Amino acid sequence: MTKRLLIVIATLLISGVETLSQKKPSILDLIEQSIPKRESDWKLKTSDRMEKINVPQASMDWTNGTDEVGAYILVFPTVAAAADNLKLNSGDGQFSKLDGTGDEAYKWTHQENRKDTQFIIRFRKTGVVVMMSSASLDVVKRGARYIAESIPPLDQYLQIVPQSQNQGDTCHVYVVDAVKARRAFEDHRSTGNEEADNKAIAGAQTVFPEFRTVIGEEALTTKTYGFPHNKFIITASVYYTDESMASSKGVDSMLVGIAVSPTAQKDAISADNNAVSEVTLNGRDTVRVKKYVRVKGRLYVVGLECKGQGLNELQ
């Protein structure tokens, strides 16, 4: 009887250990505590988390009472998806590679002669992509390193993160020089030379590479690009919500926003001096938002265009 009772107790204890081990902290839990865990004078100031979507996301801020550092985090189910999201090009402005942080990392410094200079770091560790900013280069570099080191290695990561992801919409950002475009149109009417016109039109516009959005309730996808031949930054955002549109096809909607400013914005939907368009999610085909801006006295059209290829209902 005693032996049998001991076996039962041992079984319960083992089961209890297994149950506790399954209650692992999420990636976002680990990131929240990453900076305070390494430097006790730093505290988590805000954490806005969106977890019940295909790609969990969060916006977090930390402070030590003097300095602040912020981060926007995306938790992808695969390394390939995260690497694709981080993929950079010449239109992303002047950046340099940063060693010693995650699997790949890059840093920017915008408007170094301004008082509101922001140092920006974007990096990837396994399937997590993080964009961080701070007025202090040392602070943002330390914060990025702490967050990267808090993210578990790939084998553990795949056990924590859900491995499903829905296909998003396909979007791209473009910039058109209004003067060059008008001249190309006028030349076309007078010459009709198709080859020459195509070259002229190509010289009047810059089209950045396509990117894929993340679809889900309150899911936000934001991309930043360097304005052609200038130090301004283009911020483009796509946001999905189920609380905005009173449509006969449902309340789910998709917002697209574009903004041009001296520094990268947290998102283009809430940024100052932006342009935003909204469309019913169900049955969407193509949505576009554009904005006229003057840079150094020259008129440009900056736009974001998305083609609907993903879900028609938010989950």
Long-range contacts (C-beta under 8 A, 24 or more apart in sequence): 24-159, 24-160, 26-51, 26-56, 26-160, 27-56, 27-73, 27-75, 27-128, 27-151, 27-157, 27-160, 27-161, 28-56, 28-58, 28-73, 28-75, 30-150, 30-151, 30-152, 31-58, 31-60, 31-71, 31-73, 31-128, 31-130, 31-147, 31-150, 31-151, 32-60, 33-150, 34-146, 34-147, 34-149, 34-150, 35-62, 35-69, 35-143, 35-146, 35-147, 36-62, 37-146, 37-150, 38-142, 38-146, 39-64, 39-142, 39-146, 41-65, 50-216, 50-217, 50-218, 50-219, 50-220, 52-216, 52-217, 53-214, 53-215, 53-216, 53-217, 53-218, 53-219, 53-315, 54-164, 54-165, 54-166, 54-214, 54-215, 54-216, 54-219, 54-315, 55-81, 55-165, 55-214, 55-216, 55-219, 56-161, 57-214, 57-219, 57-220, 59-266, 62-143, 67-134, 67-135, 67-136, 67-139, 68-134, 68-135, 68-139, 69-132, 69-133, 69-134, 69-136, 69-139, 69-140, 69-143, 70-132, 70-133, 70-134, 70-266, 71-130, 71-131, 71-132, 71-143, 71-147, 72-130, 72-131, 72-132, 72-222, 72-266, 73-128, 73-129, 73-130, 74-128, 74-129, 74-130, 74-214, 75-127, 75-128, 75-161, 76-127, 76-128, 76-129, 76-161, 76-165, 77-127, 77-161, 77-162, 77-163, 77-164, 77-165, 78-127, 78-163, 78-165, 79-126, 79-127, 79-154, 81-127, 81-165, 82-124, 82-126, 82-127, 82-128, 82-129, 83-124, 84-212, 85-124, 85-129, 85-211, 85-212, 86-122, 86-123, 86-124, 86-129, 87-209, 89-208, 89-209, 90-226, 91-206, 91-208, 91-209, 91-225, 91-226, 91-228, 92-224, 92-225, 92-226, 93-224, 93-225, 93-226, 93-231, 93-233, 94-226, 98-123, 98-141, 98-144, 100-145, 101-141, 101-144, 101-145, 101-148, 102-130, 102-144, 102-148, 102-151, 105-144, 105-148, 107-137, 107-140, 107-141, 108-264, 109-137, 110-231, 110-233, 110-262, 110-263, 110-264, 111-231, 111-262, 111-263, 114-262, 116-263, 118-263, 118-264, 120-264, 123-148, 125-151, 126-151, 126-152, 126-153, 126-154, 126-157, 127-157, 127-161, 128-157, 133-264, 166-215, 166-216, 166-310, 166-311, 166-315, 167-212, 167-215, 167-309, 167-310, 167-311, 168-212, 168-213, 168-214, 168-215, 168-221, 168-309, 168-310, 169-212, 169-213, 169-215, 169-238, 169-254, 169-306, 169-307, 169-308, 169-309, 169-310, 170-210, 170-211, 170-212, 170-213, 170-306, 170-307, 170-309, 171-210, 171-211, 171-212, 171-213, 171-221, 171-236, 171-238, 171-256, 171-304, 171-305, 171-306, 171-307, 172-207, 172-208, 172-209, 172-210, 172-211, 172-304, 172-305, 173-207, 173-208, 173-223, 173-225, 173-234, 173-236, 173-258, 173-302, 173-303, 173-304, 174-205, 174-206, 174-207, 174-208, 174-302, 174-303, 174-304, 174-305, 175-205, 175-206, 175-227, 175-228, 175-234, 175-300, 175-301, 175-302, 175-303, 176-204, 176-205, 176-300, 176-301, 176-302, 176-303, 177-204, 177-205, 177-298, 177-300, 178-292, 178-298, 178-299, 178-300, 178-301, 179-298, 179-299, 180-204, 181-205, 181-301, 213-238, 213-240, 213-306, 213-310, 215-240, 215-310, 215-311, 215-314, 216-240, 216-314, 216-315, 217-241, 217-242, 217-314, 217-315, 220-267, 220-269, 222-266, 222-267, 222-268, 224-264, 224-265, 227-260, 227-295, 227-302, 230-295, 230-296, 231-262, 232-260, 232-261, 232-262, 232-295, 233-260, 233-261, 233-262, 233-263, 233-264, 233-265, 234-258, 234-259, 234-260, 234-302, 235-259, 235-260, 235-261, 235-264, 235-265, 235-267, 235-268, 235-271, 236-268, 236-304, 237-267, 237-268, 237-269, 238-304, 238-306, 239-267, 239-269, 240-281, 240-314, 241-314, 242-314, 244-278, 245-278, 245-280, 245-281, 247-280, 247-282, 249-280, 249-282, 249-283, 250-280, 250-281, 250-282, 250-313, 252-280, 252-281, 252-282, 252-312, 252-313, 252-314, 253-278, 253-279, 253-280, 253-281, 254-278, 254-279, 254-280, 254-281, 254-284, 254-287, 254-306, 254-308, 256-287, 256-288, 256-289, 256-304, 256-306, 257-289, 257-304, 258-289, 258-290, 258-291, 258-302, 258-303, 258-304, 259-291, 260-291, 260-293, 260-295, 260-302, 268-304, 281-311, 281-312, 281-313, 281-314, 282-312, 282-313, 283-312, 284-308, 284-312
